[in-house]
Amino acid sequence: MALPDVLIVLAAACVSALVALWWLSTLGTRTTKAPPDIDDMSLLFEDGHLIHGSDNALTRFALAPGYHHWEDIREALLTRFPEFPASPRHGATGNLTLAAEDGDSPPELRITWRDALCWLHLPQTRAAEEITEETFTTLAALRRASDSSPNPAWQTEAGGRIIWHNKAYAALKQKAQHDPECGGAALFSTPSPDHPNRVCLRSAQGEKPDWYALTTTSEDNLQIYHATCINAVVAAEEAQRNFVQTLAKTFAHLSIGLAIFDRNGQLALFNPALVDLTALPAPFLSARPTMVSFFD
């Protein structure tokens, strides 16, 4: 090979090596476009009924196609867009752009309509369109963990409106019997004073209610809820009560006085014959005296 040809080959190799080194040095800090599920938010209505929406829009506003209406999204956006129309536009093709009164994202709302169809489009700011590879991986992992959780979880703002929920909560909402006018907060019944952390969920088919243990956490003016199904615990408690009632009915007919003390040494159960034989007053026995007090 002639000397000029050798020099040309060496120069090309050096240039290729420099380009490869530059690419490798920027690989760790390069950004990637956000996936579609965290891109612009869009909702599609037909005659005022929600029929479709992007994943991030449905999640952010806690909406479900086929269930929610125009009034639901209007209530959520009216404070930021005071000129939000009371009803969806329809008829000939048209569009309307509303600017938000605060500086939060999204900065504007675009409404487009044609015949009975009406689109809502909430474009994100440019800063939200690009995320680092590490952030994208973290968001994807958090979403997988949330969606695969068997326990319903949701968050509410200070006013009680649900702003986020996972798939388990959405599944329960589909079968729950609740008033649509009350919103998502009515999914579970109000806890009773006896069990402040226990809530009941009744299905629309009239099936046996499901019971959940409710955990509440407050952070940044938000309420974070986690519900764990405790049907087995409630069933065991009910079986125990039925067993005690059965024993009480059986012992009530015995002519022998019977006194049963629990592991703490307190009277747990007695029959009428015990009152007749010992002449102890029934109010004293009903107060669950200790074994020592009983024999004294």
C-alpha positions as CSV (number, residue, x, y, z in Angstrom):
1,M,0.0,0.0,0.0
2,A,1.3,3.4,-0.9
3,L,2.3,5.9,1.8
4,P,-0.5,8.4,1.0
5,D,-3.1,5.6,1.3
6,V,-1.7,4.5,4.7
7,L,-2.0,8.1,6.0
8,I,-5.6,8.4,4.8
9,V,-6.6,5.1,6.6
10,L,-4.9,6.2,9.8
11,A,-6.6,9.6,9.7
12,A,-10.1,8.0,9.2
13,A,-9.4,5.6,12.1
14,C,-8.4,8.5,14.4
15,V,-11.6,10.4,13.5
16,S,-13.8,7.3,14.2
17,A,-12.1,6.8,17.6
18,L,-12.7,10.4,18.6
19,V,-16.3,10.3,17.7
20,A,-16.8,7.0,19.6
21,L,-15.1,8.5,22.7
22,W,-17.3,11.6,22.6
23,W,-20.5,9.5,22.2
24,L,-19.5,7.3,25.2
25,S,-18.8,10.3,27.4
26,T,-22.3,11.7,26.8
27,L,-24.1,8.4,27.1
28,G,-24.5,8.6,30.9
29,T,-26.0,12.1,30.9
30,R,-28.2,12.0,27.8
31,T,-32.0,12.4,28.2
32,T,-34.8,10.5,26.6
33,K,-38.2,11.6,25.6
34,A,-40.9,10.8,28.1
35,P,-43.1,7.8,27.4
36,P,-46.6,8.3,26.1
37,D,-48.1,7.7,29.5
38,I,-46.5,10.8,31.0
39,D,-46.8,13.0,28.0
40,D,-49.7,15.4,27.2
41,M,-53.1,14.6,28.9
42,S,-56.1,14.1,26.7
43,L,-59.8,13.3,27.3
44,L,-62.5,12.5,24.8
45,F,-66.2,13.0,25.5
46,E,-69.3,12.1,23.5
47,D,-72.5,13.9,24.4
48,G,-70.9,14.8,27.7
49,H,-69.9,11.2,28.6
50,L,-66.2,10.3,29.0
51,I,-65.4,7.6,26.4
52,H,-61.6,7.7,26.3
53,G,-58.6,9.3,27.9
54,S,-54.8,9.0,28.1
55,D,-53.5,6.9,31.0
56,N,-51.9,9.9,32.8
57,A,-55.1,12.0,32.5
58,L,-57.3,9.2,33.8
59,T,-54.9,8.6,36.7
60,R,-54.4,12.3,37.6
61,F,-58.1,13.1,37.7
62,A,-59.3,9.7,39.0
63,L,-61.6,9.3,36.0
64,A,-63.0,6.1,34.3
65,P,-64.4,5.9,30.7
66,G,-68.0,5.0,30.7
67,Y,-68.6,6.2,34.3
68,H,-67.6,9.9,34.5
69,H,-69.1,12.9,32.8
70,W,-68.1,16.4,31.7
71,E,-69.1,17.8,35.1
72,D,-66.5,15.7,36.8
73,I,-63.5,17.1,34.9
74,R,-65.0,20.6,35.0
75,E,-65.1,20.5,38.8
76,A,-61.5,19.4,38.9
77,L,-60.2,22.2,36.5
78,L,-62.6,25.1,37.3
79,T,-60.3,26.7,39.9
80,R,-57.4,26.9,37.4
81,F,-59.6,27.6,34.3
82,P,-62.5,29.8,35.5
83,E,-63.9,30.1,32.0
84,F,-64.2,26.3,31.6
85,P,-67.6,25.9,29.8
86,A,-70.4,24.4,31.8
87,S,-71.2,21.9,29.0
88,P,-69.2,20.4,26.2
89,R,-69.2,22.3,22.9
90,H,-70.8,20.4,20.0
91,G,-72.0,21.0,16.4
92,A,-69.7,22.3,13.7
93,T,-66.0,21.9,14.1
94,G,-64.4,24.4,16.4
95,N,-61.7,24.9,19.1
96,L,-61.1,27.0,22.2
97,T,-57.9,27.6,24.2
98,L,-58.1,28.7,27.9
99,A,-55.0,29.9,29.9
100,A,-54.5,28.8,33.5
101,E,-54.6,31.5,36.2
102,D,-51.6,30.1,38.0
103,G,-48.1,29.1,36.9
104,D,-48.5,25.4,37.4
105,S,-48.4,22.8,34.6
106,P,-50.2,22.4,32.3
107,P,-50.3,26.1,31.4
108,E,-53.3,26.0,29.1
109,L,-56.4,23.9,28.1
110,R,-57.4,23.3,24.6
111,I,-61.0,22.3,23.7
112,T,-61.8,20.9,20.3
113,W,-65.1,19.7,19.1
114,R,-66.8,18.1,16.1
115,D,-70.5,17.1,16.1
116,A,-71.1,15.2,19.4
117,L,-67.4,14.6,20.1
118,C,-65.4,17.0,22.3
119,W,-61.7,16.7,23.1
120,L,-59.8,18.2,26.1
121,H,-56.1,18.5,25.6
122,L,-53.7,19.6,28.4
123,P,-50.2,20.1,26.9
124,Q,-47.3,19.7,29.3
125,T,-44.5,22.3,29.5
126,R,-41.3,21.5,27.7
127,A,-39.5,20.8,31.1
128,A,-41.9,17.9,31.6
129,E,-41.3,16.5,28.2
130,E,-37.8,15.4,28.8
131,I,-36.6,13.3,31.7
132,T,-33.3,11.5,32.4
133,E,-33.0,7.8,31.9
134,E,-32.7,7.2,35.7
135,T,-35.9,9.2,36.4
136,F,-37.8,7.3,33.8
137,T,-36.6,4.0,35.3
138,T,-37.7,5.1,38.7
139,L,-41.1,6.2,37.6
140,A,-41.7,3.0,35.7
141,A,-40.7,0.9,38.7
142,L,-43.0,3.0,41.0
143,R,-45.9,2.5,38.6
144,R,-45.4,-1.2,38.3
145,A,-45.3,-1.5,42.1
146,S,-48.5,0.5,42.5
147,D,-50.4,-1.3,39.8
148,S,-49.4,-4.7,41.0
149,S,-50.4,-4.1,44.6
150,P,-53.4,-6.2,45.6
151,N,-54.4,-3.6,48.2
152,P,-56.3,-0.4,47.2
153,A,-54.4,2.9,47.7
154,W,-55.5,6.4,47.0
155,Q,-54.7,10.0,47.8
156,T,-57.0,13.0,48.5
157,E,-56.4,16.7,48.6
158,A,-57.3,18.9,51.6
159,G,-60.9,19.2,50.3
160,G,-61.3,15.4,50.2
161,R,-61.2,15.0,46.4
162,I,-59.3,12.0,45.1
163,I,-56.4,13.0,43.0
164,W,-54.7,9.6,42.5
165,H,-55.5,5.9,43.0
166,N,-54.0,2.6,41.9
167,K,-55.6,-0.2,39.9
168,A,-56.8,-2.2,42.9
169,Y,-58.9,0.9,44.0
170,A,-60.3,1.2,40.5
171,A,-61.3,-2.4,40.4
172,L,-63.2,-2.0,43.7
173,K,-64.8,1.1,42.4
174,Q,-66.3,-0.8,39.5
175,K,-68.1,-3.2,41.8
176,A,-68.9,-0.9,44.7
177,Q,-72.4,0.3,45.5
178,H,-72.1,4.0,46.0
179,D,-73.7,7.2,45.0
180,P,-72.0,8.7,41.9
181,E,-72.9,12.2,43.2
182,C,-70.7,11.6,46.2
183,G,-67.5,11.0,44.2
184,G,-64.7,8.6,45.1
185,A,-64.7,9.5,48.8
186,A,-68.0,7.5,49.2
187,L,-66.4,4.2,48.1
188,F,-66.0,3.1,51.7
189,S,-68.5,3.6,54.5
190,T,-67.6,5.8,57.4
191,P,-65.7,4.0,60.1
192,S,-67.6,3.2,63.3
193,P,-66.5,4.6,66.7
194,D,-65.8,1.0,67.9
195,H,-63.5,0.4,65.0
196,P,-62.2,3.8,63.7
197,N,-59.7,2.1,61.3
198,R,-62.2,-0.5,59.9
199,V,-64.4,0.3,56.9
200,C,-67.0,-1.7,55.0
201,L,-67.5,-2.0,51.2
202,R,-70.8,-3.2,49.8
203,S,-71.2,-4.4,46.3
204,A,-73.9,-3.4,43.8
205,Q,-75.0,-7.0,43.5
206,G,-76.1,-7.2,47.2
207,E,-73.4,-9.7,48.1
208,K,-71.9,-10.1,51.5
209,P,-69.9,-6.9,52.3
210,D,-66.1,-6.8,52.3
211,W,-64.2,-5.4,55.3
212,Y,-60.9,-3.4,55.1
213,A,-58.5,-2.1,57.7
214,L,-57.7,1.5,56.8
215,T,-54.4,3.2,57.2
216,T,-54.2,7.0,56.8
217,T,-51.0,9.1,56.5
218,S,-50.9,12.9,56.1
219,E,-48.1,14.5,54.0
220,D,-47.8,17.9,52.2
221,N,-51.5,18.7,52.8
222,L,-52.5,15.4,51.3
223,Q,-54.2,12.3,52.8
224,I,-52.7,9.0,51.7
225,Y,-54.9,5.9,52.3
226,H,-54.1,2.2,52.2
227,A,-56.8,-0.5,52.7
228,T,-56.1,-4.1,53.6
229,C,-58.9,-6.8,53.3
230,I,-59.7,-8.3,56.7
231,N,-62.6,-10.5,55.8
232,A,-60.9,-13.5,57.5
233,V,-60.5,-11.5,60.7
234,V,-64.1,-10.3,60.7
235,A,-65.4,-13.9,59.9
236,A,-63.3,-15.3,62.9
237,E,-64.8,-12.7,65.2
238,E,-68.3,-13.4,64.0
239,A,-67.7,-17.2,64.5
240,Q,-66.4,-16.5,68.0
241,R,-69.5,-14.5,68.9
242,N,-71.8,-17.2,67.5
243,F,-70.0,-19.8,69.5
244,V,-70.3,-17.8,72.7
245,Q,-74.0,-17.2,72.1
246,T,-74.5,-20.9,71.4
247,L,-72.8,-21.8,74.7
248,A,-74.8,-19.2,76.6
249,K,-78.1,-20.7,75.3
250,T,-76.9,-24.2,76.1
251,F,-75.7,-23.3,79.6
252,A,-78.9,-21.3,80.4
253,H,-80.9,-24.6,80.6
254,L,-78.5,-26.3,83.0
255,S,-79.4,-26.8,86.6
256,I,-75.7,-26.7,87.6
257,G,-74.1,-23.4,88.3
258,L,-71.5,-22.6,85.7
259,A,-68.8,-19.9,85.8
260,I,-66.1,-19.5,83.1
261,F,-63.1,-17.3,83.6
262,D,-60.8,-16.0,80.9
263,R,-57.0,-16.1,80.8
264,N,-56.9,-12.8,82.8
265,G,-58.9,-14.4,85.6
266,Q,-62.1,-12.4,84.9
267,L,-65.5,-13.9,84.8
268,A,-66.4,-14.3,81.1
269,L,-69.6,-16.4,81.2
270,F,-72.1,-17.6,83.8
271,N,-75.6,-19.1,83.7
272,P,-78.8,-18.3,85.6
273,A,-78.3,-21.4,87.9
274,L,-75.1,-19.8,89.3
275,V,-77.1,-16.8,90.5
276,D,-79.7,-19.0,92.2
277,L,-77.1,-21.3,93.9
278,T,-74.7,-18.6,95.1
279,A,-77.2,-15.8,95.7
280,L,-74.7,-13.4,94.0
281,P,-76.4,-10.4,92.4
282,A,-76.5,-10.5,88.6
283,P,-75.1,-7.0,88.2
284,F,-72.0,-8.1,90.2
285,L,-71.5,-11.0,87.9
286,S,-72.2,-9.0,84.8
287,A,-69.4,-6.6,85.8
288,R,-66.9,-9.5,85.2
289,P,-65.3,-9.7,88.6
290,T,-61.9,-11.4,89.0
291,M,-61.7,-15.0,90.3
292,V,-60.5,-13.8,93.7
293,S,-63.4,-11.3,94.1
294,F,-65.9,-14.0,93.0
295,F,-64.8,-16.5,95.7
296,D,-64.5,-13.7,98.3
